[in-house]
Amino acid sequence: MTEPEMTCHELVELVTEYLEGVMAPAERARLEVHLAGCRPCRHYLDQMQKTIDVVGAIPEETVTPEARENLLSVFRAWKRG
């Protein structure tokens, strides 16, 4: 039995695993098939990669404790949402 096609919503939920290279091979294949046919998801993936690149270049010691807490709060709310 073949896996059903991945939806855009599923891709958004799995993009971090994909970018970190920890996704199971079968799931990775499903995601890549979806990307091949979905321009909006390719754009989303590109935005996420650029965001990771930019944020990863910020030295941690330059982020104020208040800014760090604000970012973590937004991230936690997003994960619950």
Secondary structure as a PSIPRED ss2 file (coil, helix, strand):
# PSIPRED VFORMAT (PSIPRED V4.0)

   1 M C   1.000  0.000  0.000
   2 T C   1.000  0.000  0.000
   3 E C   1.000  0.000  0.000
   4 P C   1.000  0.000  0.000
   5 E C   1.000  0.000  0.000
   6 M C   1.000  0.000  0.000
   7 T C   1.000  0.000  0.000
   8 C H   0.000  1.000  0.000
   9 H H   0.000  1.000  0.000
  10 E H   0.000  1.000  0.000
  11 L H   0.000  1.000  0.000
  12 V H   0.000  1.000  0.000
  13 E H   0.000  1.000  0.000
  14 L H   0.000  1.000  0.000
  15 V H   0.000  1.000  0.000
  16 T H   0.000  1.000  0.000
  17 E H   0.000  1.000  0.000
  18 Y H   0.000  1.000  0.000
  19 L H   0.000  1.000  0.000
  20 E H   0.000  1.000  0.000
  21 G C   1.000  0.000  0.000
  22 V C   1.000  0.000  0.000
  23 M C   1.000  0.000  0.000
  24 A C   1.000  0.000  0.000
  25 P H   0.000  1.000  0.000
  26 A H   0.000  1.000  0.000
  27 E H   0.000  1.000  0.000
  28 R H   0.000  1.000  0.000
  29 A H   0.000  1.000  0.000
  30 R H   0.000  1.000  0.000
  31 L H   0.000  1.000  0.000
  32 E H   0.000  1.000  0.000
  33 V H   0.000  1.000  0.000
  34 H H   0.000  1.000  0.000
  35 L H   0.000  1.000  0.000
  36 A H   0.000  1.000  0.000
  37 G H   0.000  1.000  0.000
  38 C C   1.000  0.000  0.000
  39 R H   0.000  1.000  0.000
  40 P H   0.000  1.000  0.000
  41 C H   0.000  1.000  0.000
  42 R H   0.000  1.000  0.000
  43 H H   0.000  1.000  0.000
  44 Y H   0.000  1.000  0.000
  45 L H   0.000  1.000  0.000
  46 D H   0.000  1.000  0.000
  47 Q H   0.000  1.000  0.000
  48 M H   0.000  1.000  0.000
  49 Q H   0.000  1.000  0.000
  50 K H   0.000  1.000  0.000
  51 T H   0.000  1.000  0.000
  52 I H   0.000  1.000  0.000
  53 D H   0.000  1.000  0.000
  54 V H   0.000  1.000  0.000
  55 V H   0.000  1.000  0.000
  56 G H   0.000  1.000  0.000
  57 A C   1.000  0.000  0.000
  58 I C   1.000  0.000  0.000
  59 P C   1.000  0.000  0.000
  60 E H   0.000  1.000  0.000
  61 E H   0.000  1.000  0.000
  62 T H   0.000  1.000  0.000
  63 V C   1.000  0.000  0.000
  64 T C   1.000  0.000  0.000
  65 P H   0.000  1.000  0.000
  66 E H   0.000  1.000  0.000
  67 A H   0.000  1.000  0.000
  68 R H   0.000  1.000  0.000
  69 E H   0.000  1.000  0.000
  70 N H   0.000  1.000  0.000
  71 L H   0.000  1.000  0.000
  72 L H   0.000  1.000  0.000
  73 S H   0.000  1.000  0.000
  74 V H   0.000  1.000  0.000
  75 F H   0.000  1.000  0.000
  76 R H   0.000  1.000  0.000
  77 A H   0.000  1.000  0.000
  78 W H   0.000  1.000  0.000
  79 K H   0.000  1.000  0.000
  80 R H   0.000  1.000  0.000
  81 G C   1.000  0.000  0.000
